[in-house]
Amino acid sequence: MAQSKLLTAAMHWQLGWRDYYQLTKPKVVALLLLTAWVGMMLAQPGLPTPGLVLVATVGIGLLSAAAAALNHVLDQRIDAQMARTYHRPVARGRISTERAVWFAMLLAFLGFMLLYSAVNPLTAWLTLASLFGYAVVYTMFLKRATPQNIVIGGLAGAMPPLLGWTAMTGQLAAEPLLLVMIIFAWTPPHFWALAIHRRDDYAKVNMPMLPVTHGIEFTKTAIFLYTLLLFLVCLLPYLVGMTGVIYLVASAVLNLWFMAWAWQLKFAAKPDTAIRTFRFSIVHLMLLFLALLIDHYLKWTAL
């Protein structure tokens, strides 16, 4: 009997742990941390202090996870009605709203204090502002108010490279703002491809996503035009001398590839083209930032 109770308790703990882990949107946070980490590496010519990189990564990660948890709380009503999100722990009631809020507050407090005390106050306040921008400005207001929600609100998700840079230097600079611009231009075609795939879901909950308010064909055109804009924005780091030829070539190939997906989505779409475009966009951003990193260190070692 005692063994059975212990086994049951262990199973409940394991399931609960998984729910709290899901609450942090780990895949999204991992992508954000990759861009923040590249920002850290690019902030100085040599290798940064490993301990500072680790502490900054943990701090930014905790605040990003807190923003994700608050998003679960604020979106629980619409999450429960959408096929993509109905299984989320708050929407299904596996974690109560109160516990999710306290969990988010704990993560935010720990992340802010870690950044403030062990990194620098500038990074702590900027990261907290990003949390506020995503969890409050975007989730509570923009997401429900305008089809341009992802364009305006995308700025919060574009901040990690700047956060990584300030974590290493303690000051703002023009270079990381170019990286912010890249993610800012990348976000609409990335998310609108998913919105096309899930258009009926968003329509069901009266969410004013672009495919719902302006139609799928209009959204496809917007995606293609944004990939053109992204191509141009990605040239800026090379044009200002921040990067070298390796990044230029990689950027050109990746952006032409993204444009090819957007072209197919617009003119020769299959039932799965939208979701495949969305998935490619994630790979695109990861490879683009890795190209920035490789270019930076090959350029530095050649000096």
PyMOL commands that set and color helices and strands:
alter all, ss='L'
color gray80, all
select helices_A, chain A and resi 2-23+26-42+50-74+76-79+97-118+121-145+149-157+160-169+174-197+199-204+210-213+216-239+245-267+273-301
alter helices_A, ss='H'
color red, helices_A
deselect
rebuild
show_as cartoon
